[in-house]
Amino acid sequence: MKIDIHTHTRKCKSGDAPTREICPEDFCETILSTEVGIVAITNHNVFDLEQFNEIQDGLGGDAQAWPGVELDILDGQSRGHLLVIVSPSSASEFSGAVEGLTKCCSPDHFTASLDEVLMAFDALDPLYVAHYKQKKPNLSDDFLHELESKTRSPDCVIKEVTNSISAGIHIAHGHPSIYGSDVRDWARYEELSHDLPDLRLPVDSFEHFCLLLKKDPTTINTVLDRKTSEELSLQPFDDGSVLELKAFNDINVVFGDKGTGKSCILRAIAKHYSEGGVDASVYESASDRLDEIFDTKGRDLAINLNSHNINYCSDEIEALRGASEVDVTGLQRYVAYFASETTNKKAKTMLLKEIEPEGDSGARREFQEFRKAAETTGQFLEFLAENPTMKEELDETEFETVVGILSVLLVRLRTREWGGFSDWQEIRLLNEAIAIFRNEIERKTGTPAKPTTTGFREYAMNRIMVEVNAGRSSRA
């Protein structure tokens, strides 16, 4: 789920671009065409309650809209921008507070002090998102310190920066930071949305988001319990001590100083999953020596065998070098699918995701058989044309008859070969489209997709081909 904490739906100030104007219907259609699951509407010094309600109704349960406003704030002798965002349940009270604060003043000329903002909004437990550093016009550190000291929710003061790199740097130094689209042209929003922040944990509401900002332990544990996890019992160190870890079906991060054993833990985790039939690899530091460590150029195989009349087995060795484990679909994925219910309206209308994939082994085998027959027939025709013995045994009429029959056969085989290839690729294309649709709907809605296959056939065939290729290589 992506979040956009800073959007505009109206041209309020004279400096605003006309392309910021968007009607509720188009707004909802645009948001629902992206992965944005939370969007805050923050027009300059204006909050339009009627428009907000229309947007809420249009989004339904497919995305959250949060009411907000972008205020011009006095900061000493300068002026900066502060977003104030509240819960949708407080939209009516928020509308009255904005109207009371900005009355008798146009959006172009409105300014407010910190104390006026706190008096108007602090009782609504808002998020305060301040333009910071390169995000102009910005607010100073002194202003933010004062805001944090005076508000009753200092954990809900966030610094808005320009991009993910800046946000990452500030977060790494302990400063809550975020960035939004600050959209200027809705025609480009779908493209811009790809770079918006991703929420690694599901957020059900504005209140839920605020509790996560406050690092509320109960809230965090509740959210984590909703994610698929596994208890690991590892022995990563030489002393035989057991390390208990919880691994989530997501990105997991291990923190520790240099030399504390992070690499040992990673190797133990990879071993655990490899022994369970899951393809797992560890990529360590010292990137300048990766070629040496992993022999990526295969120097150990650079041996000239021609003088020994030994078959290189190039195809078999290439297949073995490129072989990797194929995962079997875990039962947990089926449990998650049947335990969930699709609520996303657009997801319900996409019937392609309900089509069951087709097996392509029969079509592939038919294509390969006709291809082999066509290649063999073509080679025999070349042999007939070049071999003098064949021409001596056949008179001219017989020779032309044989060549004619084989030529007609070759045309038919090539036609069947192409038809088999077309049928095989058609099935592959359909299966890939089904898989992509299911994955995208799962990613955008948070609803688990139905697994397309148990994976056992692919797992077994992969193991069989490894054994076959290894056997051919050893016999050679």
N, C-alpha and C positions, 0 to 999 in steps of 0.2 A: 504494500500500500504506500502510495506517495502522498505527501502533504504539501499544500501550497498555502503558506501563512499570510500571503500578501497579494491580493488581486484587486482590480478595479472594475466596476461595471458602469460607471458614469463619468462623463467629462464634467468635473465640478469646478476646477480652476482654469483660468485663461491659458495657463501653460500646459494643460493636459491635452494629449492627442485625441482627436475625434474617434480614432480607432479603439479607444478604451470603452466607448459606448457599446453595450450589448444588451439585448432584451432577455428576460428570464428564460424563454423557450430556447433561444440559441445558446445561452450560457449553459443550461443543463445538458443540451446535446453535445456541446464541446467537452464539458467535464467528463461526461459518461463515455466519450470516445477515447479517453486516456486512462492511465492507471491511477489518477488522482482520486483518493478516497476521502480526503478532508480538504476543504477549501475555506479560507476566511475571506470575507468581503470587506475591504477596508478602503472606502472612498475618502477623498480629501475633505475633512471637516464636515462630512455629511453622512447620515445613515438613513436609508430609505427602507422603512419597515415593510411597506406594502410590497416592494420588489423582493425583499428578503423572504417574505412568506411565500410568494409565488415560486421562488427558487427552491425553497424547502419542499414544497408540494411537488415540483417537477422532478427533483432528485429522488424523491421517495426514500427507500432504504438503501439505494445503491451507492450513495455517497453522503457525507456529512457537510453541511454548510454552517459556518460559525459567524455570528454577527460581529462586526468590528468597525473601526474608524481610524483614519490616519490623521493625526493632529499636528498642527504647527505649534511647536513648544518654544518658549523663551528660555534660553540657556545663557545667562549672563548677558553679554552684548550681542550674542549671535542667536540663530534660530535653527532648530533641528526638528526631525520628524519622529513621532512616537506612535506606534500602533497600539490601540487598546482593543482587546478581543475578549468577548464574554461567552458564557454558555447560551445555546439557543433557547433554553428555558427562561432566560432573562432578557430576551429580545425586546419585549415591550418596555420594561424598565430602562433598558439601555437606550432605546429610542428617545424616551423622555429625558434621560440624562444628557444625551448629545444635543437635543433641541434646547434644553435649558442652558447648556454651556455656550452654545454658538448663536443664541438668539440675538437679533439686531446686528448681525455681522455677516458679511458675505464670506464664502470660502476663501476668496482671494486675500482678504484682509484679516482673517481671524488668527489670533494667537492666544495661548493660554500659559499660565505658570504651572509649575509642578503642583503647588498646593491646590490650585483650582481643579486640576485633573484628579488628584486624590480625593478631593471632596465630592466630585461628581461620580466617580466610578469605583473607588476602592471597596465600597460595601458590596459590590457585585462580584468580588473575587476574580478580577480579570487577569489575563495575560498582558504584560507590558513588553512590547517588542520594539527596541530602540534602534534606529539607524546608527551604525557604529563604524568608526574608522573610515575605510574607503567608500562606505555606503553613504552617499551625500543626500541631503544635508544631515550631518551626523550630530550626535549628542556627546558631550564630554564625559570622561571618567568621573569627574566630580559630580556631574548631574546624576549619573547612574548610582554612585555611592549614596547620594542623598535619597534617591528614589528607593533603593533597597532598605535604607534605614527607616523610612517613613511608612512604606506600605506594610500591610499586615500579611502579605504573601511574598516575601523577598525571593523565594525559590521560583516564582513565576515571572521574574524579570529576565528577559532573553535579549541577547545582542544580535541584531540582524546584520549580516555581512553580505558580500556580493556573490560568493560561490562556495562550492564544497571544500576547496582547498583552504580558504580562509576559515571556514567553519571548523574544519578539522584541527587546524593549528590552535584556534582559541579554545576548543573543547579539550585538547590535549593539555592545555595550561589551566584547566579548571574553570573556564568561563562558558556557561551555557550559551550556545550560538545556533543560529538557523539562518536560512535564506529562502526567499520566495521569488516568484516570477516577476512581481511588480509590473504585470503585463501592460504593454503599451499598444499591442496590436493583436486582437483576438484571432485574426486569420493565421497567425504563426504560433498560437498557443499549443497546439498538439505537438509540434516540433519541439518547442521549449520545454514541454512537460517531461521529456525524457531525462532532463538534467536536474529535476527537482529532488529533494531529499526523500529517501526511502525510510519508512518506519520498520525496524526489524521486529518490533513487537506489535501485535494487533491492538488498536486503540478503539474502544467502543463508544467513547463520548468525550466531550470537552473536559468533564470532571475527571475522567479516567486519565486523560493526557496530563492534567495538572498533578495528579497523584504520582504519576511516573516521574514528572519533573522534580517532585519533592522526594523522590527515591523512597517512597513508602514501601516498606518490606512486604507487607501483606499483599499489596497490589502487584508488586513485581513477581512474587512467588505464585500468585494466582495466574498471572499471564503466562509465566514459564510453564506452569503445570498443564496449560492448554496445548503446549507444543510437544511433539513426540520426542521422547528421550530414552536413554538406555544407561543403566548403571554398569560401569566398567571396573573390573578388578584387575589391576596391572602390577607387574613386577619390573619396573623400568631400570632399576639400579642393581649393581653387582652385589649389594648386601642382602638381596632377597626380600627386602621390605615390600609390603603390599600397599599400593596406592589406589584408593577408591575415588572414581571420577563419575560425574554425570555428563554424558555427551548428548547434545541436542541435534535433531535433524535440521541443522542450520549451520551458520558460521559459528565456530567455537574458537575462543581466543585464550591462550595460555600466557600469563604474565610472569616475568621473572628476570632477575639480573643475569648478566653474562656469566656462564659457568655454573648455573644452578640446576642444570639437567633438563632444560626444555626439549633439547633434541632427543634425549633418551626417552622422554615421555612420548614424543611424537613417533619414534620408532616402535615403542611398545603398543601404541594405539594402532599403527599400521599393521603390526604383526597380529594383533587381536582380530582385526577385520579380515586380513588375508586368510587366516586360518578358518574363518567363517564363510569363505567363498566370495568375499567382496574385494574388488580390485582396489588396492590402496598403495600409495607411493609417498615417499618422504623426500622433499627437496630442501636441502640444507643451504646454509650460507656458503661462502667461498665460490661465488658464481664464476670466478675466473678459472676455477679448476673443475667445472662440471664436466667438460669434455674428458678430462683425465679420470675423474671419479667414475663416470658412467660409461666410458668408452663409446661416446656417441658416434664416432666414425668407424667403429668396428675394426680397430687395428689388429686385434687378436685373430681376425678371420682373413687378414691379408696375406694368404699363403698361396704360392703357385703350385697347383696340383697337376698341371698338364704332363709334366715329365714322369709322373707316377701312374698315369692312366686311371686317375680317380675322378669319378663324377663329382662335379661341384655341388650338385643338388641345390642350385641357386634358388629355385622357386620354394622348395621346402624350408630352406634356411631363412629366406625372407619372410615366409609365413610365420615361422617360429619366433623370429626377432620382433615381428609386429604383433604377436599374439598378446592378448590381455584378457583378464577374467571378465566373464559376462555375468551380471547380477541376476539373481532370481528375485522376482517380485515378492516382497515380504507380506505376510498376512496382515500386518498393521495397516498397509495401504488399503486393503479391502475393508478392514474394520472401520477405518476413518471415512471411506466413501459411503458405506451403507449406514453409518451412524450420523451422517450429515444430511442436511436438506438444503437444496439450492433455492435461495431467496432472490438472487439477482434476476431482474426481469429480462434483461438482454440475454443472459446466459440461458434462460429457459427457452428462448426462441431460436437458439442456434442448434438446430437438429443434427448438424453434421457430427457433433460430439457424441451423439447417441449411436451412430453407426458403428457396428463391430468391425474391426480390421479383418481383412481376408488373408489367408495363407498364400504366400507367393512361391512356395517351393515347387509346386506342380508346374506353374507357368515357367519358372526359371529352368527346371529340368527339361521341359519340352524345347525351349529355346536352345539350350546347350546341345541337345541331341541333334536338332536340325542343323545347328552351326557346325558340329563335328562332321555330320554326313556331307554337308556342302563343301567343307574344306577338303575332305578325303576325295570326293568326286572331282573337284577342281584339280587336285594334285594328280589324279589318275589321267585326266585329260591332258595335262602337261606332259605326263610320262608317255602317253600315246604319241603325242606330237614329236617328241624328242628321241624315242627309242627306235632304232632301225629294225630290230628283230620283230617287233610287232607289225611293222609295215611289210616285212617279208612274208609273214604267216598269213596276212589278210590281203585279198585283192583289193583293188581301188573301191569297188562298190561296197564290199564288206566293211572296209575301213571307214568309209563315209557314213555307213549305217550306224556303226558303233559310236562314232563321234557324234552323230546327230542325236541318237537316243540319250547319250550321256549329257549332251548340251541341254536338251529339253529337261532332263532330270535335274540338272544343276539349277536351271531357272526356277523350277518348281520348289526345290529345296531352299533357294535363296528367298523366295516369296514366303514360304512357311517360316523360315528363320526370322525374317523381318516381322511377320505377324506374331510369332511367339515372343520376340523382344518387346513389341508394342504392348502385348497383353501383360507381360511381366512388369514393365515400367508403369503401366496404368495402375496396377494393383499397388505397386510401391508408392506411387504418387498419392493415391487415395489414403493409404495407411499413414504416410508421413503427414498429410493434411489433417487426418483425424488426431494424430498425436499432438501436432502443433496447436490445433484448436483446443484440445483438452488441457494442455499445459498452460496456454494463455488465459483460458477461462479460470483455471485454478489459481493462476498467479494474480489475476486482476480482481477476483471475487473472494479469494480465500477459501473457496469451497473445494474440497479434494475431488480430483477427477477420477473416474473409474479406470483402473489399470487396463491397458490394452491387451496384455498377455501375462501369463504366469512367469514367462521367461525361462521355464525349465527346458523346453526344447532347444532354445538358443544356447543355454548353459551346457546342455549335454552334447550338442553338436560341436560346440567350440572345444570341449574337452576331447571329443573323439578325433577331431581334425588335428589337434596338437599331438595326440598319440600317433596318428597315421603319419604325419609329417616327420615326427621324431624317428619313427620306425624306418621310414624310407631313407632318412639321412644316415642312420646307424648302419643299415645294410650296405649302403653305397660306400 
